[in-house]
């Protein structure tokens, strides 16, 4: 017999470890989903943070409190806003935080473009974090669309 439980408003099939919240790739994964840490979109957001920290570590020292700080804060905000909704428990609140995460994601993309334009890093250096940002953006969009149907 298949048992289902709900993590907030995301259905979890406990035998198959399948998460469903519509057709979003942001939450489908193998294994049980018990918290935001199990969401692929959150995991990819953490990967984005790591890449942004590595890249910004190469910025000029005098940018430590400027662009370095702005890029890092925006990157951290993406998975943090996905995690923050854990205790709120409503699809409407989750949607709001997903929009905030999306705004932070566009900030990351902008900060990376500025860093390349100012010559702090090359455009090629930004390839990996920009690809991650694009992937996270697609996942956020898919998750928002699937949650829009439940609100």
N, C-alpha and C positions, 0 to 999 in steps of 0.2 A: 504494500500500500504506500502510495506516495504521500508524504507529509509536506505541507507548505506552511511557512511562517512569514511574517512580514517584518522587514527591517525598516521601521518607519513606514514608508509607503512603497517599498520595493519588495516584490514577492520573491521568496527564495524557496526553491524546491530542494528540500534537505537531502533527499536521496541522490539526486542527480547533481546537486551543487550548481544548478542553473539559476541565474538571476534574470528576472524579467521586469522590465519597466518600459514596455514597448519594444521598438526595433533598434534601440541604441546599442552600438558596440561599446559604449562607455561602461556598461555594467555587466555584460555577458562574460563569464569566465568559468573555469572549472574550479571545483572545490566550494566549500560553504562560504557564504558571505555573512559575516557577523558585524562588520563595521565599515566605515568609510575607507579604511585601509585596504579592504578587499576590492574596491572599485578600481577598474583599470584606469579611468580618467584621473583619479587621485594619484595612482602609481606613476603614470606618465607625467603628471604635474611635478612630482618629486624629482623625476629624471630631468625635467626642464630646469628646476632649481639648481641641481648639481651642475648642469652644463653652463648655466648663467654665472654661477659662482666661479667655475674654472676659467671661463672666458674673461670675466670682469677682473679677475686677479692679475690680468696682464695689462689692464688700463694704467695710465700714468698715475703715479702716487698722489699727485695733487687733485685727482678726481675721486679720491676715496670718499669724500663727503658730497660729491656731486653725482655724476652719472653712475659711478660704481654703486653707490648706495641706492639710487633710484631704480636701477635694473634689478638689484638683488631684492629690494622690498616688493617690487611688482611681481617678480617671479615667485617669491614666497607666498604672496597673496593668493595665487591661483589655487594650489592645493589646500591652503588654509581655509579659504571660503567654502570649498567642497566639504571639508571636515567640520566646519563650524555648524552646519545645519544638523549634524547628527542628533543633538539634543532637542531640536525644535520640533521635529516629527510631523511636519505638514508639507504636502506637495507645493503649496503656495510659497512657503518660506524657502524651500529648496530651490525653487525657480528663481527667487530673488537673489539668493547667494550664487547661483550659477551665472546669472547676469553680471554680478559683481566680479566673479572669477573671469568671465569673458572680457570685461573691461580691463582688468589687470593684465590679461593676456595680450591685448592690443597695445598696452603700455610697454610690455616686454618687447614686442616687435618694433615699436617705435624707438625705444632705447637702443636696440641692436642696430637699427638703421643709422641712428645718430653716431654711435660708436664707430661704425664703419666709415661714415662720411667724414668724421673728424680724424680718421687715420689711427685710432686707438687699436683697431684690429682690422684685418682684411675682410672683404665680403665673403671670401671662402671660409674664414674662421667662424662666420655666423651661420653657416649652412646647417650644422647639426641642431643648434638651439632653435633656429627658425623652422626646421622640419618638425621638431617636437612641438613647437607652438602651433603649427598648422594641424598636427594630429590631435592635440588636446582641443583645439578649437572645433574640429569636426566632431569630436566626442561630446563636447559640451553642447553643441548644436543638436546632436541626436538625442541626448538626454533631455534637453529642454523640450524638444518636440514631443517626445514620448510622455513627458510629465504634463505638458500642456493639455493632453487628452484627458488627464485625470482631474484637472482643476476645474 
